[in-house]
Amino acid sequence: MMHLEILQVPDCPNMPLLEQRIGQALAGQPIQWELRHVIVEDPRSAELAGMTGSPTLLVDGRDPFAETDQVPSVSCRLYRDATGAVGGAPTVTALRTAFGMDSPATDVRVDSESINPAARCCPADSDPAADLEASRGRATPTGPAETAVHHAILGGFAERGTSPTIEYLEPIARQFDSSATAILRSLHDADVIRTNTSGQIQSAYPFSASPTPHRVHLPSGVEVYAMCAIDALGISSMLGADTTITTSDAGDQAPITISVRGIHAHAQPATAVVYVGSEAAQGPSADICCSHINFFKDRASGEAWATARPNVSGTVLDLDAATNVGAAVFGTLLGT
């Protein structure tokens, strides 16, 4: 019997993702196992339990992902995959290794040195939700100047509902002896934002400067457009604010309204789901993923939409799972 323990803070946003991946790693395996959760609420308890950030997984009392520089903590714990991408839980492949299992051939990815990591989104031969999280994790600012400008862009969207101008960003760039144009080009090349041929910001995940089917209402009264369904769900965790999403079924355009508070979401209709898919191609998320990550009124509608598009590969997620993916992708985006 393999004994698994998840050490976590209350309402840890990444716990459901870890639990889901554990289930995927052990599915169909001749291994008897049991899982229990241990709630840790203060640093002293974290030290006694051996939690170096939430969630921490113990396998038969041992942390297989322990690193020498980690210390007991009640903060969020982040994990790097084989490509260096950061996520809120170990990958399915890493979990299989931790459990003493051989990873199946379907977990093998394209050589990371042959393709720009920031240019991959949801490969068709793997878990689309996990790969969306990983691809967005790879697409991050590369230095303090890029981070400062990126934060200003996201803040501009949240405050005004639209993208800030190059002129607005220029004083921030000058603090780093750079220019807004150069930094925006760097962010575009890393797929952190998308710009047009004039260098103007078209999108900064999760926000879109032009209308999309997913309108997100903020407590301030500002309305923003989200690039896709997962992006719309993740805005609440990113801003630490309750949001309301007005959208529609991508198939028959039936209206859908979703209230989001962090990792918790409630929809009308209650059967609403998210389809997470992508084309079998390489490119930025905006081009090959975003139009294939949509809300549907129910699972049957999402599956029918996907069946009619044989060039798209993906999966249907219930609202809770989709909201947790959104929180994992965007929850720490504005962290310092």
C-alpha positions as CSV (number, residue, x, y, z in Angstrom):
1,M,0.0,0.0,0.0
2,M,1.4,3.4,-1.0
3,H,0.5,6.2,1.4
4,L,0.2,9.7,-0.1
5,E,-0.3,12.8,1.9
6,I,-1.0,16.3,0.6
7,L,0.2,19.0,3.0
8,Q,-1.7,22.2,2.2
9,V,-2.9,25.5,3.5
10,P,-6.7,25.9,3.7
11,D,-8.3,26.4,0.2
12,C,-5.0,25.9,-1.6
13,P,-5.7,26.8,-5.2
14,N,-3.3,24.2,-6.6
15,M,-4.4,21.3,-4.5
16,P,-7.2,20.2,-6.9
17,L,-4.7,20.2,-9.8
18,L,-2.2,18.0,-7.8
19,E,-5.0,15.7,-6.8
20,Q,-6.2,15.4,-10.5
21,R,-2.6,14.7,-11.7
22,I,-2.2,12.0,-9.0
23,G,-5.3,10.3,-10.3
24,Q,-4.0,10.5,-13.9
25,A,-0.6,9.1,-12.9
26,L,-2.1,6.2,-11.1
27,A,-5.0,5.4,-13.4
28,G,-5.0,1.8,-14.5
29,Q,-1.9,0.9,-12.5
30,P,-1.8,-2.2,-10.3
31,I,-0.9,-0.2,-7.2
32,Q,-2.8,0.0,-4.0
33,W,-2.7,3.5,-2.6
34,E,-4.5,5.9,-0.2
35,L,-4.5,9.6,-0.1
36,R,-5.2,11.9,2.8
37,H,-5.0,15.7,3.2
38,V,-3.2,17.5,6.1
39,I,-4.2,21.1,6.6
40,V,-1.3,23.3,7.7
41,E,-2.0,26.9,8.9
42,D,1.2,28.3,10.4
43,P,5.0,28.1,9.9
44,R,5.6,26.0,13.0
45,S,3.1,23.4,11.8
46,A,4.7,23.5,8.4
47,E,8.1,22.8,9.9
48,L,6.7,19.9,11.9
49,A,4.8,18.4,9.0
50,G,7.7,18.9,6.5
51,M,5.7,21.2,4.2
52,T,7.9,23.4,2.0
53,G,5.1,25.3,0.4
54,S,1.5,24.4,-0.4
55,P,0.8,21.8,-1.8
56,T,3.6,19.4,-0.7
57,L,3.2,15.8,-1.6
58,L,4.6,13.1,0.7
59,V,5.0,9.6,-0.7
60,D,5.3,7.1,2.1
61,G,6.4,10.0,4.4
62,R,9.0,11.3,2.0
63,D,8.9,14.4,-0.3
64,P,10.2,13.2,-3.7
65,F,10.4,16.7,-5.0
66,A,12.4,18.2,-2.1
67,E,15.2,20.7,-3.0
68,T,18.1,21.6,-0.8
69,D,17.3,25.3,-0.7
70,Q,13.6,24.9,0.3
71,V,12.5,25.7,3.8
72,P,9.3,25.1,5.7
73,S,6.7,27.5,4.4
74,V,2.9,28.2,4.2
75,S,3.3,30.1,0.9
76,C,2.5,28.7,-2.5
77,R,4.9,26.0,-3.8
78,L,5.9,26.0,-7.4
79,Y,7.3,23.0,-9.4
80,R,9.4,23.1,-12.5
81,D,9.0,20.5,-15.3
82,A,11.6,19.1,-17.6
83,T,11.5,22.2,-19.8
84,G,11.9,24.6,-16.9
85,A,8.3,25.7,-16.9
86,V,6.8,26.6,-13.6
87,G,3.5,25.2,-12.4
88,G,1.4,24.7,-9.3
89,A,1.9,20.9,-9.2
90,P,4.3,18.3,-10.5
91,T,3.6,17.0,-14.0
92,V,2.0,13.6,-14.5
93,T,5.3,12.3,-15.8
94,A,7.2,13.5,-12.7
95,L,4.6,11.9,-10.4
96,R,4.9,8.6,-12.2
97,T,8.6,8.7,-11.6
98,A,8.1,9.6,-7.9
99,F,5.8,6.6,-7.6
100,G,8.4,4.3,-9.1
101,M,6.6,3.8,-12.4
102,D,7.9,4.0,-16.0
103,S,6.4,6.9,-17.9
104,P,4.5,5.8,-21.1
105,A,5.6,6.8,-24.5
106,T,2.7,9.2,-24.8
107,D,4.4,11.4,-22.3
108,V,7.4,12.0,-24.5
109,R,7.4,15.5,-26.0
110,V,9.1,17.1,-28.9
111,D,12.8,17.9,-28.1
112,S,12.6,21.2,-26.2
113,E,15.8,22.5,-28.0
114,S,14.2,22.1,-31.4
115,I,11.3,24.4,-30.8
116,N,11.0,27.7,-28.9
117,P,9.4,26.7,-25.6
118,A,7.2,29.8,-25.7
119,A,5.9,28.9,-29.0
120,R,4.2,25.6,-28.0
121,C,0.7,25.3,-26.8
122,C,-1.3,22.3,-25.9
123,P,0.4,19.5,-28.0
124,A,-2.1,17.1,-29.3
125,D,-0.4,14.1,-27.7
126,S,-0.7,15.2,-24.0
127,D,-3.0,16.6,-21.4
128,P,-4.3,19.9,-22.9
129,A,-5.1,21.6,-19.6
130,A,-1.7,20.7,-18.2
131,D,0.1,21.8,-21.3
132,L,-1.8,25.1,-21.4
133,E,-0.6,25.7,-17.9
134,A,3.0,24.8,-18.8
135,S,3.1,26.8,-22.0
136,R,1.9,29.9,-20.1
137,G,4.4,29.2,-17.4
138,R,7.2,29.3,-19.9
139,A,5.9,32.6,-21.3
140,T,7.2,34.9,-18.6
141,P,9.1,38.2,-18.6
142,T,12.9,37.7,-18.8
143,G,14.1,40.5,-16.5
144,P,13.2,43.3,-14.2
145,A,12.5,45.8,-17.0
146,E,10.2,43.4,-18.8
147,T,8.5,42.5,-15.5
148,A,7.8,46.1,-14.6
149,V,6.3,46.9,-18.0
150,H,4.3,43.7,-18.0
151,H,2.8,44.5,-14.7
152,A,2.0,48.0,-15.9
153,I,0.2,46.6,-18.9
154,L,-1.9,44.2,-16.8
155,G,-2.6,47.0,-14.4
156,G,-3.7,49.3,-17.3
157,F,-6.2,46.7,-18.5
158,A,-7.6,46.2,-15.0
159,E,-7.9,49.9,-14.3
160,R,-9.3,51.1,-17.7
161,G,-10.4,48.0,-19.6
162,T,-8.0,48.5,-22.4
163,S,-4.3,48.3,-23.1
164,P,-2.0,51.2,-22.1
165,T,-0.2,53.2,-24.9
166,I,3.5,53.1,-25.7
167,E,3.7,56.7,-24.4
168,Y,2.3,55.6,-21.0
169,L,4.8,52.8,-20.7
170,E,7.8,54.9,-21.8
171,P,8.7,56.4,-18.4
172,I,8.7,52.9,-16.8
173,A,11.1,51.6,-19.5
174,R,13.4,54.6,-19.1
175,Q,13.9,53.6,-15.4
176,F,15.8,50.6,-16.8
177,D,17.7,52.5,-19.5
178,S,15.5,51.0,-22.2
179,S,12.5,51.9,-24.4
180,A,8.9,50.8,-24.3
181,T,9.2,49.7,-27.9
182,A,12.2,47.4,-27.2
183,I,10.6,45.9,-24.1
184,L,7.3,45.3,-25.9
185,R,9.1,43.5,-28.7
186,S,10.8,41.3,-26.1
187,L,7.5,40.5,-24.4
188,H,5.9,39.7,-27.8
189,D,8.8,37.4,-28.8
190,A,8.3,35.5,-25.5
191,D,4.5,35.2,-26.1
192,V,3.9,37.2,-22.9
193,I,1.9,39.7,-25.0
194,R,0.9,40.1,-28.6
195,T,1.5,43.3,-30.6
196,N,0.5,44.3,-34.1
197,T,2.8,45.5,-36.9
198,S,2.8,49.0,-35.4
199,G,3.9,47.7,-32.0
200,Q,0.6,48.4,-30.3
201,I,-0.6,45.9,-27.7
202,Q,-3.3,43.6,-29.0
203,S,-3.4,41.3,-26.0
204,A,-1.7,40.5,-22.7
205,Y,-2.9,37.2,-21.4
206,P,-5.5,37.1,-19.9
207,F,-6.7,40.4,-21.4
208,S,-7.6,41.3,-25.0
209,A,-7.7,44.8,-26.4
210,S,-10.4,43.9,-28.8
211,P,-13.8,42.3,-28.2
212,T,-14.0,38.6,-27.6
213,P,-16.9,36.4,-26.5
214,H,-15.8,36.6,-22.9
215,R,-16.6,39.8,-21.1
216,V,-15.3,40.1,-17.5
217,H,-16.9,42.5,-15.1
218,L,-14.7,43.8,-12.2
219,P,-15.9,45.2,-8.9
220,S,-14.7,48.7,-9.9
221,G,-17.2,48.8,-12.7
222,V,-14.6,48.3,-15.4
223,E,-15.3,45.6,-18.0
224,V,-12.5,43.8,-19.8
225,Y,-12.3,41.2,-22.5
226,A,-10.5,37.9,-21.9
227,M,-8.6,36.0,-24.6
228,C,-10.3,32.6,-23.8
229,A,-12.4,30.9,-21.2
230,I,-9.5,29.8,-19.0
231,D,-8.2,33.4,-19.1
232,A,-11.6,34.7,-18.1
233,L,-11.7,32.3,-15.1
234,G,-8.2,33.2,-14.0
235,I,-8.7,37.0,-13.7
236,S,-10.3,36.7,-10.3
237,S,-7.2,34.9,-8.8
238,M,-4.8,37.3,-10.6
239,L,-6.5,40.4,-9.3
240,G,-7.7,39.0,-5.9
241,A,-11.2,40.3,-6.7
242,D,-14.6,38.7,-7.4
243,T,-15.6,38.8,-11.1
244,T,-18.6,38.1,-13.2
245,I,-18.2,36.6,-16.7
246,T,-20.8,37.1,-19.4
247,T,-20.2,34.8,-22.3
248,S,-22.0,32.3,-24.5
249,D,-21.9,28.7,-25.7
250,A,-19.5,28.6,-28.6
251,G,-21.8,26.3,-30.5
252,D,-25.4,27.6,-30.3
253,Q,-24.6,31.0,-28.6
254,A,-26.8,30.2,-25.5
255,P,-26.0,32.8,-22.8
256,I,-23.8,31.8,-19.9
257,T,-23.1,33.8,-16.8
258,I,-20.4,32.8,-14.3
259,S,-19.5,34.3,-10.9
260,V,-15.9,33.7,-9.8
261,R,-14.2,34.1,-6.5
262,G,-10.6,32.8,-6.7
263,I,-10.9,29.1,-7.3
264,H,-14.6,29.0,-6.8
265,A,-17.0,29.5,-9.6
266,H,-20.8,29.2,-10.1
267,A,-22.5,29.3,-13.4
268,Q,-25.9,29.8,-14.9
269,P,-26.6,27.2,-16.3
270,A,-25.0,25.1,-13.6
271,T,-24.0,22.5,-16.2
272,A,-21.6,24.9,-17.9
273,V,-18.2,23.4,-18.9
274,V,-15.0,24.5,-20.7
275,Y,-13.5,22.9,-23.7
276,V,-9.7,23.2,-23.7
277,G,-8.2,22.5,-27.1
278,S,-5.7,23.5,-29.7
279,E,-4.7,23.0,-33.3
280,A,-1.9,20.5,-34.1
281,A,0.5,23.3,-34.9
282,Q,3.2,25.4,-33.4
283,G,2.7,29.0,-32.5
284,P,1.6,31.5,-29.9
285,S,-1.4,30.7,-27.7
286,A,-3.3,33.6,-29.3
287,D,-3.1,31.9,-32.7
288,I,-3.5,28.2,-32.0
289,C,-5.2,27.9,-28.6
290,C,-7.4,30.8,-27.7
291,S,-10.2,30.3,-30.2
292,H,-10.4,26.7,-29.1
293,I,-10.8,27.3,-25.4
294,N,-14.5,28.1,-24.9
295,F,-17.4,27.8,-22.6
296,F,-20.4,25.5,-23.4
297,K,-23.7,25.1,-21.7
298,D,-23.1,21.4,-21.0
299,R,-20.7,18.6,-21.8
300,A,-22.7,17.3,-24.8
301,S,-22.6,20.7,-26.5
302,G,-18.8,20.9,-26.0
303,E,-18.2,17.4,-27.3
304,A,-20.4,18.1,-30.3
305,W,-18.5,21.3,-31.1
306,A,-15.2,19.4,-30.9
307,T,-16.4,16.5,-33.0
308,A,-17.2,19.0,-35.8
309,R,-13.6,20.2,-35.8
310,P,-11.3,17.3,-36.5
311,N,-8.3,19.6,-36.7
312,V,-8.7,20.5,-33.0
313,S,-7.6,18.2,-30.1
314,G,-8.6,18.8,-26.5
315,T,-10.8,17.8,-23.6
316,V,-13.9,19.0,-21.7
317,L,-13.3,20.2,-18.2
318,D,-16.0,20.8,-15.6
319,L,-16.2,24.3,-14.2
320,D,-14.3,23.6,-11.0
321,A,-11.3,22.0,-12.9
322,A,-11.2,24.8,-15.4
323,T,-11.3,27.5,-12.7
324,N,-8.4,25.8,-11.0
325,V,-6.4,25.8,-14.2
326,G,-7.1,29.5,-14.6
327,A,-6.0,30.1,-11.0
328,A,-2.8,28.1,-11.5
329,V,-1.9,30.0,-14.7
330,F,-2.7,33.5,-13.5
331,G,-2.8,33.5,-9.7
332,T,0.8,34.5,-9.3
333,L,1.2,36.6,-12.4
334,L,1.3,39.9,-10.6
335,G,3.5,38.6,-7.8
336,T,6.9,40.3,-7.3
